Amino acid sequence: LLGRKQVDSHQLRLMLARACENSNAQRKLLQRAETAGIAMYDNAFNPLLSSLQLEGRLDELAAVVSKMRTRGMEQDKYTQNVLERSDEKISRMRTQKLKGLLEKSLHAEAWSLFNGLLGRKQVDSHQLRLMLARACENSNA
C-alpha cells in the first residue's frame, strides 16, 4: 500500500503504533511514507511522540514537536494528551512496557529500553526494582 501511495493517515498511524517496536522503527516508517509522498497529518506523529516519551528521548520529542509546528501542524487533543502526560503516568507506562517485554521473554529488548532510560537518567525505582527482580537472571547487559 505504501509503495502504491494508497495509505491514509489512519493506516499509517496504526502501523506506527502497532507494527513498529520503537521510535527508531517509527522514524524509518515515517521517512518511507514521506519519500512515497504520503500526506502527513499531526495524528500520524502521535505514536512517535509517545514512543520518544516512553524511551525518555525528551530532546528528540521536542525536536519532533518543533518540526510539526514548522510544517504548520496543529496539535489535536490526542497530541495534547501525549504531551501533557504526568511523570507518574509516564513512569507507569515505562514499567508496563518493561514488564510486557519480560513476560514475552524479550529480555534483550527490555535491557535495551532500560539501559537507554538509565543513560538518559529517566529510570525510576519502579523500573529498577522490576529489572532487578525479573531480568537479572537473564542479564546480558
C-alpha positions in Angstrom: 0.0 0.0 0.0 2.8 2.4 0.9 4.6 1.9 -2.4 1.3 2.4 -4.3 0.5 5.6 -2.3 -2.7 4.1 -1.0 -2.1 4.6 2.7 -4.0 7.2 4.6 -3.0 8.9 7.8 -5.1 6.5 9.9 -3.5 3.4 8.4 0.0 4.9 8.8 -0.8 5.8 12.5 -2.0 2.3 13.1 1.2 0.8 11.6 3.4 3.2 13.6 1.5 2.3 16.8 1.3 -1.5 16.4 3.9 -2.7 13.9 6.9 -0.6 15.0 8.7 -1.8 18.1 10.4 1.5 19.0 10.9 5.1 17.9 13.7 4.2 15.5 11.4 1.9 13.6 8.7 4.5 13.6 11.1 7.2 12.2 12.1 4.8 9.4 8.5 4.2 8.5 7.6 7.9 8.6 10.6 8.6 6.3 9.4 5.9 3.9 5.9 7.4 3.9 7.3 10.9 3.3 9.5 9.6 0.5 6.5 8.0 -1.0 4.6 11.3 -0.9 2.0 10.2 1.7 0.3 13.3 3.3 1.3 13.7 6.9 -1.1 14.9 9.5 -0.5 15.7 13.1 -2.1 12.5 14.3 0.4 10.4 12.4 3.1 11.7 14.7 1.4 10.7 17.9 2.8 7.2 18.1 6.3 8.5 17.6 5.8 11.2 20.2 4.5 8.6 22.6 7.5 6.3 22.0 10.0 9.0 22.3 8.4 9.9 25.7 8.3 6.3 26.8 12.0 5.9 25.8 13.0 9.1 27.7 14.2 10.8 24.5 12.8 14.2 25.6 15.2 16.3 23.4 14.1 14.3 20.3 10.4 14.6 21.3 10.9 18.4 21.5 12.5 18.4 18.0 9.6 16.4 16.5 7.1 18.9 18.1 9.1 21.8 16.7 9.2 20.1 13.2 5.4 19.7 13.4 5.0 23.4 14.2 7.3 24.3 11.4 5.1 22.3 9.0 2.0 24.2 10.3 0.6 21.1 12.0 -1.8 22.0 14.8 -1.8 19.8 17.9 -5.1 17.9 18.2 -6.5 16.7 21.5 -4.6 13.4 21.2 -1.3 15.1 20.7 -2.0 17.3 23.6 -2.8 14.3 25.7 0.5 12.7 24.9 2.4 15.9 25.6 0.6 16.6 28.9 1.1 13.1 30.5 2.2 13.4 34.1 5.6 12.0 35.2 3.7 9.4 37.2 1.8 8.2 34.2 4.9 8.0 32.0 6.6 6.0 34.8 3.7 3.5 34.9 3.8 3.2 31.1 7.6 2.5 31.2 7.2 -0.1 33.9 4.3 -1.8 32.0 6.4 -1.8 28.8 9.4 -3.4 30.5 7.1 -5.9 32.3 5.4 -6.8 29.0 8.8 -7.4 27.3 10.0 -9.5 30.1 6.8 -11.6 30.2 7.3 -12.3 26.5 10.9 -13.3 27.2 12.2 -10.4 25.2 15.0 -9.8 27.6 17.3 -8.1 25.1 14.6 -5.6 24.2 13.8 -4.9 27.9 17.5 -4.4 28.6 17.8 -2.1 25.6 14.9 0.1 26.8 16.1 0.0 30.4 19.7 0.9 29.5 18.5 3.7 27.3 16.4 5.1 30.1 19.3 4.7 32.5 21.7 6.5 30.1 19.2 9.4 29.8 18.6 9.5 33.6 14.9 8.6 33.2 14.9 5.4 35.3 12.9 5.4 38.5 12.8 3.0 41.4 9.8 1.0 39.9 11.8 0.1 36.7 14.9 -0.6 38.7 13.1 -3.0 41.1 11.4 -4.7 38.1 14.7 -5.3 36.3 16.4 -6.5 39.5 13.6 -8.9 40.3 12.8 -10.2 36.9 15.6 -9.7 34.4 18.9 -10.0 36.2 18.9 -13.8 36.0 18.7 -13.4 32.2 21.1 -10.5 32.1 23.3 -9.8 29.1 23.6 -6.1 30.0 
